[in-house]
């Protein structure tokens, strides 16, 4: 009896389809902040996670020691709103080393005085921004230009604007004045003006939203893990279906080969 021709075993396409479906479940990400140092990127991620948003930091390509923070594309709007409430990312403040002697080959006395004021103000802004509860700090200094032709010496002045998210200003006004006066030459404590601006948080609006995975509504931070779990289950089902199909074809071939 002639041996029946051996048929090539078809390869099931179900695992490949499952992989494609898994990739579609994971979804795309969108950057919400870039060019951050390690500390600032950690602050951004912490704020996003407290708002129920799945944010993660990634090394920025082509920039040594800089990071970017990405979120699921569907959460980009909420993430930007949450960061805006917290004043993040914080703007770069010019320090003394960044300001003095950088703009002119032979700077004038007035230019040096302005650069010094910008540098000291930037250092003070960095100091106040590190205080827990302060969202944005701005320091403006008015340093008089010294001139031998002036009979009366002008006074140095300063103004500080602190935007904060707590019920009261995180640092007493008297302490702010003392810090500024001690950092600026010939500045009296009484010549420092401090303005506190409470920031109304909209965090409740950000945390109320739900993310949707198909017909399911889940917390925003759980959306990506749920997509991964569902994708893994689909892949597993595809592999089991493929193995079942292969076993069925083998059994059918064995039955056909019996006399």
C-alpha positions, 0 to 999 in steps of 0.5 A: 500500500503506497504511503500517503504523501506527508503534508507540511504542517501549517504554522498557526498565525494566532500567536503573531496576531496575539503579539500585534494585539498586545502591542496595541494594548500597551499604547503610545506614550507622550512626553510632558517634560524634558531637559530635566536633571535627576532631582527635578525629574523625580519631583515630576514623577512623584507629582504625577503618581500622586495624581494617579497618572502613570508617569516614568522618567527616561534618559534623554537621547543626546543630552548627558545627565538629562531626563524626560518624563513620559505618560500614556498618551491618553493621560497627557492633558491631565498630566500637564494640568497636574504639573501646572498646579505644582509649578513644575518643571521649575524654570531655571534660575540664573546663579552668580556664576552664570550671570557675572562677566558673561555678556561683555568682554569689558563690562561696565560698572552698571552692567556688572551691578545688574549681573550681580543683582541677577545672580544673587536674585537667582540664588535666592530663588533657588533657596526659596524654591527648595522650601516645602510648599513653595511652588514658584519664587521670584526675587527682584533686587534693586542695587544702586550703581556706585558713583563718586559724582553722586552726593547722596547714596541710594538705598538697595531695595528688594521684592520677593514674590512667593507662590505657595500651595499650603493654607498659609505661607510656608515661611514667615515673612520676617524670615524671608526678609532676613534671608534676603537682607543678609544676602544683599550688601547694604540692604536693610530688612525694612527695605524688603517687600514680601508678597505671598500668593496662595495657589488654588490647586485643581488636583481634585479635577485631575484625580477624578477622571478614569481611564478606559480599557475597552469597556472597563473604567479603571483608575488612571494609574492602573490602566497600563498594567491592566493592558499588559495583563490582558495582552499577556492573557490574549497571548497565552490563549493564542499559544494554547489555541495554536498548540491545540491546532497542532495536536489536532492535525497530528491526530488527524494524520495518524488516523489517516495513516492507519490501514 
